[in-house]
Amino acid sequence: MKNLQVYSQDTAIKKRSVHKLVSLFKDEYNLTIQSLSISFIKSDELREMNKRYLKHDYNTDIITFNYSKILKDIDGELLISFEEAKINSKKYRVTYSNEIIRLIIHGMLHLLNYDDSDSVSKKIMKKEEKRLINKINFALLAGK
């Protein structure tokens, strides 16, 4: 996918797998990708971005910047802490790979204007996140 850039400070992240996941997500929602950047960075770097751009002085696992003017035409950035993903994977007893998949899906849902800022919206977003994780994990395992 030519309009997707993947940058990772963690060599365990397989860029080809990220491309495949985004492609499956794109097909699921019939989206176009104008420009999408996904960066896997250290926790302290993400915390600094969180503080600088969102005025939140705490660690987080993902920040999403949405530049899209049209909902079905994705233009944005996902900044993911691979260190927080490792912590989450242990905390929630899932594989690191599955946590990375969840974070990418979570960020992509934000690009479609899903919100998790209140309990009702969070429940809706979490339900869609789980549905997509199951569907995409199956597709990735089946080699589709």
Secondary structure by P-SEA (a helix, b strand, c coil): cccbbbbbccccccaaaaaaaaaaaaaaacccccbbbbbbccaaaaaaaaaacccccccccbbbbbcccccccccbbbbbcaaaaaaaaaaacccaaaaaaaaaaaaaaaaaccccccaaaaaaaaaaaaaaaaaaaaaaaacc
